[in-house]
Amino acid sequence: MNILVTGGAGYIGSHTCVELLSESHGLSVDQLIIIDNFSNSKPDMLEKVRAIAGRDFIFIEGDIRDPGKMNALFDTYAIDAVIHFAGLKAVGESTQKPLAYYDNNLTGSLVLFETMQSHGVKRIVFSSSATVYGMSNPMPLREEYPVSATNPYGYTKLVIERMLMDLAQADPGWSISLLRYFNPIGAHPSGLIGEDPNGIPNNLLPYVAKVAAGKLPALPVYGDDYDTPDGTGVRDYIHVMDLAGGHIAALEYVMRNRGVEAVNLGTGHGTSVLSIIRAFEKACGHAIPYTVTGRRPGDIGTCYADTEKARRLYGFEARRTLEEMCADGWRFAKERY
């Protein structure tokens, strides 16, 4: 089976590629083809994937918005299924550069889906987000809840989900999993790959790691007056290796089933920002300086997943602990910084 991974050099993409190349699951991958333009990733991550997996893959540097590049790729390789990670992903940045997000995420996805359709490739696992649930639904978040968005990044995820749902409606030959991630953190236990965004991190754990490594002075904590146990925001944090395993389970599902399914990938419980800081302090062995600032517009106090559908459809359940997430994240940060 030949699998195309878009954005495979990125944080979640690289960890999923390691799992795709692993022999620890029943999925047989004859060829792994990765395309990435390194807009928010680094080329050396691919060498680290090779080192961890002990297997090679095909890499194409390119932008999925390029129809010529994409058609040439599909003409050259007999793709059986696609895992689609490629896209800009920072909520705050999306409010400052909305056109860049609409162009990159929507145009790239449209070109990819058109190329798949013209080449008869109809199996895809899409990297969506819990952002699509908006701010008004009760917890835990269930897949059948209404969807909405409060920022351009979230809107792009909603529109891409809608594209794929419409494709499945128009052509029942499509097999699609829409994976609504919660908050991936951690790193591969080898310490070789992890989250290393360009510039100032937008996500909590790489920011904490850079503070712990002395690369940034202090962590900003956005609000300590929420209706939560310690006043700070509560989120559903899932180890990136568990998330990668969820993609393998989703891929196995689309290889066996037709139609489209939206599925949450999380742990099913929330952890506060201060609890994350304390767990990371235990991992790194010293205090993490932080400063409390005002709430960010659009943030909610608590967000966590209902994970029953992932268990029922995929047989998937996250199993790594918060301590493992922070220990693995710190191991990567020590090697990287």
N, C-alpha and C positions, 0 to 999 in steps of 0.2 A: 504494500500500500504506500502510495506517494502522498505526503502531506505538505501543503504550503502553509507557512506561518508568516503573516505580515507583521512587521514590527518585532521580529524575533530577537533583536539585540537589546530590547528594553527590559525593564525590571521583571514584569510577569512573564513576558515572552521568553526570556533567556531561561528562567527556571522551568517553564513548560517544555522548552526544547530539550533540556536535560532529561526530563521525565519521558519525553517521546523517544529519546535515544536509549533509554534504560531498558534492560531486559527483565526488570522486576515486576512488570505487568504483562497481561496477555496480548497487548496490542502489538501487531507486527508491522513495523515501519521499514519499508525497503529503502526509501529515499526521503530525507527531510530537506525541503527547500525553504530557505529563509530569504525574505526581502526586507530591507530596512534602509532608510536614508540618513540615519544617525542624527536626526533633528533633536532628539532628547535621549540619546544613548551613545555608547562609546564602543569603537571597534574591538577593543581588547576583551570585551565581554564574550565575544564569539570564540576567541582563543581559549578562554576559561571554560566555556561550554564544552569544547573539544577535549580539554584536559580532564574535566570531571567525567564525561561520558565515555572517553576512550574510543569514540567513534567519530567519523567525519560526516559532514553534510555539505550541501550546496548552498553557497551564499551569493546573492545578487544585490549589489548596492544600487538602490533606485527608489523612486517615488511612485507609490501606487496610483497617483493622479495621472501618470503618463500612460495613455492607452497603448502607444507603440511598445513600450517596455512590457506592459502587462500581457499584451497579446503574444509577444515573442516568448515570454516565459511559459504561457500556457501551450503555445505551439511546440515548445521544446520538451516539456515534461508532461507526462500523462498524470495530471493531478487527480487524486481521488477525493480529497476533502481539504478544506481550508479552515485554519484558525486565524481569526482576524483581530489582531491587537492594534495595528497601526492607527495612530491618531494623537492629536494634542489632548492633554488631560488635566490641566490646572484650572480649577473653578475661577479663582481670582483673576488669572491672566485672561480667561475667556471674556470677562466683563470689560477688560481694557482693550482687547483685540478681537472683537466678535467676528469680524470678517475673516480673519485668519483661521478661526475655528470652523466657521461654516465652510470655507473653501477647503481646508485640509481634511476635515472629518467627513463632510458630506460628499464633496467631489471625489475624494479618494475611495470612499465606500461605493459610490455609484459606478465608478470606473471598474472597480473590482467585481461588483455583482454583474455588470454587463458582460465583462470578460468571462466570468464563470458561466453565465447563461449561454453565451455564444459557443462555448466549448463543451457544453453538456455536463458541467460540474455543478452538482446541486446539493452538496453536503457542506454545511458550515457551522462553526462554533463562533459566536460573536461576543466580544468583550464589551459588555454593557456595564451598567452601574446602578447602585441603589439610589443614586441621584434622581432617577426617573420617578421615584415615589413622592417627590415634592415634600411639603412641610406639614400636611394636614392629616395624614393617616395615623391611626393608633398603632402602638407597638404590641407584639412584634410585627414587622412588615411582611405581608403575604403577597404572593404573586398576583392574586386576583384583585388586589386593591387598585383604585384609580391611579393613573399616572399623570404627572405634570412636571414642570421644571421652572426653576427660578433664575437660571443663568444660561448663557449661550452653550457652555459645555454640556449641561444637562439636556438642552433642546436638541443638540446634535445626536446624543444617545437615543432620545425619544424618536427622532426622525429616522434614524438608521433601523431601530427596531420596527418602525412602521413600514419601511421599505421591505424588510425581510418578511413581515407578516403578509404584506400585499403580494409578494412573490409566491409565498406558500398558498395563498388564496387563489391566485391566478393559475398556478401550476402545482398540483398535488404531488408531483415528483420530487419537490424540494424536501430536504431534511435539515432542520435548523434548531440550534439551541442558542437562546439568548441568555447569557450568564450575567446576572446582576450581582456584581461584587459588592461586598461591604468594605472593610478597610484592611487591605493586605499589608503585612509588616514582616520583618525578619529577613533571613537570607539563607542561602544554601549552607548546610552545616560544615562544608569544607572551608568556608570563609572566602571562597574565590569569586563568587558572584553575589550581588545584592543590589539594593536601591542606591544609585549614585547619580541623581539628577544634575543637569547642568545648571549652574547658578545657585541662588538661594533656594533651599528645598521648600516645596509647597505642602508636603505631607509631614505628619508629626514625627515619625520615627527617624527618617534621615536627618531631620533638624535636631532631634535629641542626640543622635549619634555624632553629628558634627560639633555640637556643644560639648559632649563628653570627650571628644578627641581634641578639644581646644581650638577648633577651627572657627567657631562662632562664639560670641561672648555669653549669650543667655537665650533660653527658650521663651518666646512669647506665649503665654497662656491666655486664650481669648475668652475671658469671663469666668468668674468663680461664684456667680449668683444664680446658677440654674437650679431647678428643682431636682437635684441629684444628690446622692449620699455625701459628696464633698463639695458640691457647688460647681464642679467643672463638667464639661461636656462628656457624655458617655457614648461610645461607639463600639461596634462589633468588629474586633480586630481578629483577622485570620492569618495564620502563618502562610507565607507565600508558597511554601512547598505543599501545604494542604490545598491551596488554591490551584497550583499546578496539577495536583492529583484530580481536582474537580474537572479540569479541562480534559484529562485523559478519559474520565468517566463519561463526560458529555460527548466526546468524540466517539467513544464506543457506542453510545446511545444513538447518535445520528447515523452511524453505519448500519444500524439494525432497524430503525424506525423512520417513518415518513411524518411530515407535518412540522409544526413550529411549537416550541415550548419555551416560556420564560421561566428561569430557575434561579433562586437565590443561592449564593455561595457565601456563607458566613459560619459563625460558631453557634449562633442562637442565643448569645448573651452579651451584655455590654460591659465595657471597662472604662473607667474615667481617665481623664488626662493625668491627674495626679497619681493614679495607680500605675499608669504606664511609666511615669517618671521614677517612681519608687522601685519598680521592677528593673528598670534600666540601671538605676544606681546600684542595685544588687549585682547586676551583671558586670558592670565596669569597675565597681569597687570604690567609687567616690561620688560626691554630691553633684547633682546637675543643677546649675543656677538657672532660675527662671523668674520672669516678671509677669505679673497679672495685668492684662490690659482689658479694654472694653470688649464686649461681644462683637463678633463680626456680623454684618448684615446678612441675613439669610440662614444663619446657623440655628439649629434646634438643639434642645438640651440632650435628648436621648434618641438613639437610632440603633436598632438591632434587628436581626433577621429571624423570620420563621424558616426553619431549615427542613421541614418535613418533606417538601416536594423533592428536594435533592436526595434524601434518603429513599423515598419511594421510587423515583424514576431511575436514578443513577446508582443506588446503593452507596451513596457517598456521605461521609460524615467527617468533619474536621476533628483531628485528634491531638494536635500539638498544643502545649500549654503556653500561657503568657510568658512564663520563665524561659521556655525554649525560644520563643519569638525574640525576646530581648537578648538572650545569650548569643543566638546565631547572628542577630543584627550587630551586636558589639564585636563579634569575631570578625565579621566582614569589615566593619569600620576601622578596626585596628590594623588590618592588612592594607586597607585602601588609603588611610589618611596618615 
